[in-house]
Amino acid sequence: MTLQKAGITMAHKINNKAELEDFFCHHWNEINDWLDLEQSKLPQPLTSSVDVRESQFKFAPVDHNMYPAGFNNLCSRDLLHCADRFKEAFQKINPNIKCVGLIPESHTKNKFYLDHLFKLKSTLEMSGVEVVIFSPETELFQESQDGKIQLESQSGYLIEIFHSQIIDGQFQIKNGNKNVDLIVLNNDQSNPLEINWGDVKTPVLPTPFVGWYKRQKNLHFKWYQKIADQFCKHFDIRPDLIQAHFAAVENVDFNTKEGLDSLGAEVDRVLSELPKGSSVFVKASQGTYGMGISVVSSGEEIINMNRKVRNKMDIGKNKLKFTSVLVQEGVETVVKLNDAPAEVTIYLINGKSSGGFMRANPLKGTQANLNAQGMIYQKLCLSDIKQDFDHKIKEAVYSVIARLSTLAASYEMKELME
């Protein structure tokens, strides 16, 4: 593969996937030094997860989340690694942090989410702090007489969640005397919490100002493209090896069909840049939990969407209406788990790759959305990757892609908060 520039054929130092894997394996330290330097220029999200797809020809991030909900899918060794990263992050903020408040999602009836919540709490505790889970959402405590609820997770873990309120800019537990030094937010705010975060004096991480009520996948991938191009220029890598083609489309209404013609035209344009037989993901720009996603192979499929599919694309979690859409190259996965198509998710703490898992779905094809009914998980262990570890080469590539995506998220945060 070559690049045409000023009429001259320009080859890169790294031109194909095999060369990319070899380079990442044998230049691991140099690459991470570059990432460390770039990430030091801006605050990084405290927690992140990045879905990475690997095809026959490339690796590419396809989603980034700042409030991940799958710590229960990480291996025990990586959870220890996460705890060390949390400790590093907390000490930079305040070396005297003793108690951390953890604000969860409101869907506490999801027992698998409760498994995650227990593991996240345990990991934070391993960093050397006390952790209390609390929520300002009054409706969670309607049946409670003492301002707390006790829940049992899918694996039988018992979890207590306390009702909290803000007094003089500080979260305080109702009927309690516990104050927290820092808050870890694990609520993606698809529906923003009814809190004036500007009045809260306690540090909150990740920042509450970039929930899905405000974030857009379109903005994230705009920044990822910039960061990936910068990275590739520095190391002389063909940029197409680490990113998917995409386009942003605004003012779409799947209910009234307004804008579907424009969306269909953009689908066809992106497909024209891809090999014959490719498909694209059409994603709600604010979608999360795998919601608001369709996979199509022509613009005509968009224009002729039936009512059931349009309803799925129209409204997401917490009745969030989707009007901005991301058209993204469908990176056909070559990763398999027990013959089922799979993709890799990397977890990062403060911008450092700290754990991961494989998400497989035997009910789906290699070009489909795997974050759907039928998915299964397989733990990975990333904490022992070192330079020249050939048997860890794939994990090394996934780790770097995830760090680049999270570096992009830091610039995205900066833009949103300005």
Long-range contacts (C-beta under 8 A, 24 or more apart in sequence): 1-238, 1-240, 3-238, 12-232, 12-236, 12-237, 12-238, 13-235, 13-236, 13-237, 14-235, 14-236, 14-237, 14-238, 14-241, 15-238, 16-57, 16-238, 16-241, 17-56, 17-57, 17-58, 17-59, 17-241, 20-59, 20-237, 20-241, 20-242, 20-397, 21-393, 21-394, 21-397, 22-393, 23-235, 23-237, 24-393, 24-396, 24-397, 24-400, 25-387, 25-388, 25-389, 25-390, 25-392, 25-393, 25-396, 26-387, 26-388, 27-235, 27-387, 28-385, 28-386, 28-387, 28-388, 28-396, 29-387, 31-235, 31-400, 32-400, 32-403, 34-231, 34-234, 34-235, 35-351, 35-400, 35-403, 35-404, 35-407, 38-227, 38-407, 39-351, 39-403, 39-406, 39-407, 39-410, 42-410, 42-411, 42-413, 42-414, 43-410, 43-413, 44-348, 44-350, 44-351, 44-406, 44-407, 44-409, 44-410, 45-205, 45-206, 45-207, 45-348, 45-350, 45-351, 45-406, 45-409, 45-410, 45-413, 46-86, 46-89, 46-184, 46-205, 46-206, 46-349, 46-350, 47-184, 47-186, 47-205, 47-206, 47-347, 47-348, 47-349, 48-206, 48-347, 48-348, 48-351, 48-402, 48-405, 48-406, 48-409, 49-345, 49-346, 49-347, 49-348, 50-345, 50-346, 50-348, 50-401, 50-402, 50-405, 50-406, 51-343, 51-344, 51-345, 51-359, 51-371, 52-343, 52-344, 52-345, 52-346, 52-398, 52-401, 52-402, 53-244, 53-331, 53-333, 53-343, 54-331, 54-333, 54-334, 54-335, 54-343, 54-344, 54-394, 54-397, 54-398, 55-331, 55-332, 55-333, 55-334, 56-332, 56-334, 57-241, 58-240, 58-241, 58-242, 58-243, 58-244, 58-331, 59-241, 59-242, 59-397, 59-398, 59-401, 60-242, 60-243, 60-244, 60-329, 60-331, 60-401, 61-224, 61-243, 61-244, 61-401, 61-402, 61-404, 61-405, 62-244, 62-281, 62-328, 62-331, 62-343, 63-217, 64-220, 64-224, 64-405, 64-406, 64-408, 64-409, 65-188, 65-288, 66-188, 66-206, 66-210, 66-215, 66-409, 67-185, 67-186, 67-187, 67-188, 67-189, 67-206, 67-211, 68-347, 69-105, 69-113, 69-116, 69-186, 70-116, 70-345, 70-347, 70-357, 70-377, 71-116, 71-119, 71-120, 71-123, 71-347, 71-355, 72-112, 72-115, 72-116, 72-118, 72-119, 72-155, 73-116, 73-345, 73-357, 73-377, 73-379, 74-119, 74-347, 74-355, 74-356, 74-357, 74-379, 75-355, 75-379, 75-380, 75-381, 77-381, 77-383, 77-384, 78-347, 78-354, 78-355, 78-356, 78-379, 78-380, 78-381, 78-382, 78-383, 79-119, 79-122, 79-123, 79-126, 79-355, 80-126, 80-383, 81-354, 81-355, 81-382, 81-383, 82-123, 82-347, 82-349, 82-354, 82-355, 83-123, 83-124, 83-126, 83-127, 84-127, 85-349, 85-350, 85-352, 85-354, 86-123, 86-124, 86-127, 86-349, 86-350, 87-127, 87-128, 88-350, 89-205, 89-349, 89-350, 90-127, 90-129, 90-182, 93-182, 93-203, 93-205, 94-181, 94-182, 94-203, 96-181, 97-129, 97-181, 97-182, 98-129, 98-130, 98-181, 99-129, 99-130, 99-131, 99-132, 99-178, 99-179, 99-180, 99-181, 100-124, 100-129, 100-130, 100-131, 100-132, 100-180, 100-181, 100-182, 100-183, 100-184, 101-131, 101-132, 101-133, 101-134, 101-164, 101-171, 101-180, 101-182, 101-183, 101-184, 101-202, 102-131, 102-132, 102-133, 102-134, 102-183, 102-184, 102-186, 103-133, 103-134, 103-135, 103-136, 103-183, 103-184, 103-185, 103-186, 103-187, 103-193, 104-133, 104-135, 104-161, 104-186, 104-187, 105-186, 105-187, 105-188, 106-135, 106-137, 106-139, 106-140, 106-187, 108-140, 108-149, 108-151, 108-161, 111-152, 111-153, 111-154, 112-153, 112-154, 114-151, 114-152, 114-153, 114-154, 114-157, 114-159, 115-153, 115-154, 115-155, 115-157, 117-153, 117-159, 117-186, 118-153, 118-155, 118-157, 118-159, 120-184, 120-186, 121-159, 124-184, 132-162, 132-173, 132-178, 132-180, 133-159, 133-160, 133-161, 133-162, 134-161, 134-162, 134-163, 134-164, 134-171, 134-173, 135-161, 135-162, 135-163, 135-164, 136-163, 136-164, 136-165, 136-166, 136-171, 136-193, 136-194, 136-195, 137-193, 138-163, 146-175, 147-173, 147-174, 147-175, 147-176, 148-175, 166-195, 166-199, 166-200, 168-201, 169-199, 169-200, 169-201, 169-202, 170-200, 170-201, 170-202, 171-200, 171-202, 187-211, 188-212, 188-288, 189-213, 189-214, 190-286, 190-288, 190-316, 190-317, 190-318, 190-320, 191-317, 191-318, 191-319, 191-320, 206-413, 207-413, 207-417, 209-416, 209-417, 210-412, 210-413, 210-416, 210-417, 212-286, 212-287, 212-288, 212-317, 212-320, 213-286, 213-320, 214-416, 215-286, 215-412, 215-416, 216-285, 216-286, 216-324, 217-283, 217-284, 217-285, 217-286, 217-287, 217-326, 218-248, 218-285, 218-324, 218-326, 219-412, 219-415, 219-416, 220-405, 220-408, 220-409, 220-412, 221-246, 221-248, 221-326, 221-328, 221-408, 222-248, 223-408, 223-409, 223-411, 223-412, 223-415, 224-404, 224-405, 224-408, 226-408, 226-411, 227-404, 227-407, 227-408, 227-411, 228-404, 228-408, 231-404, 242-401, 242-404, 244-328, 244-329, 244-331, 245-270, 245-273, 245-274, 245-328, 245-329, 246-270, 246-326, 246-327, 246-328, 246-329, 247-326, 247-327, 248-285, 248-324, 248-325, 248-326, 248-327, 249-324, 249-325, 249-326, 249-327, 250-323, 250-324, 250-325, 251-323, 252-322, 252-323, 252-324, 252-325, 253-314, 253-323, 254-305, 254-310, 254-311, 254-313, 254-314, 254-322, 255-310, 255-311, 255-314, 257-310, 260-302, 260-303, 260-305, 261-303, 263-299, 263-302, 263-325, 263-327, 264-299, 264-300, 264-301, 264-302, 264-303, 265-299, 266-299, 266-327, 267-296, 267-298, 267-299, 267-301, 267-302, 267-327, 268-298, 268-299, 270-327, 270-328, 270-329, 271-297, 271-298, 271-299, 274-329, 278-329, 278-330, 278-332, 279-330, 279-332, 279-367, 280-327, 280-328, 280-329, 280-330, 281-326, 281-327, 281-328, 281-329, 281-330, 281-369, 282-313, 282-325, 282-326, 282-327, 282-328, 283-325, 283-326, 283-327, 283-328, 284-313, 284-316, 284-322, 284-324, 284-325, 284-326, 285-322, 285-324, 285-325, 285-326, 286-316, 286-320, 286-322, 286-324, 287-316, 287-317, 287-322, 288-316, 288-317, 289-317, 289-371, 290-369, 290-371, 290-372, 291-316, 291-317, 292-316, 292-322, 293-369, 293-371, 295-330, 295-367, 295-368, 295-369, 330-367, 332-366, 332-367, 333-366, 333-367, 333-370, 334-366, 336-360, 337-376, 337-378, 338-362, 340-376, 341-365, 341-366, 341-368, 341-370, 342-370, 342-378, 343-370, 344-380, 344-398, 346-382, 346-398, 346-399, 346-401, 346-402, 348-402, 348-403, 348-406, 351-403, 351-406, 351-407, 351-410, 352-403, 353-382, 353-398, 353-399, 353-400, 353-402, 353-403, 354-382, 354-383, 355-380, 355-381, 355-382, 355-383, 356-380, 356-382, 356-395, 356-398, 356-399, 356-402
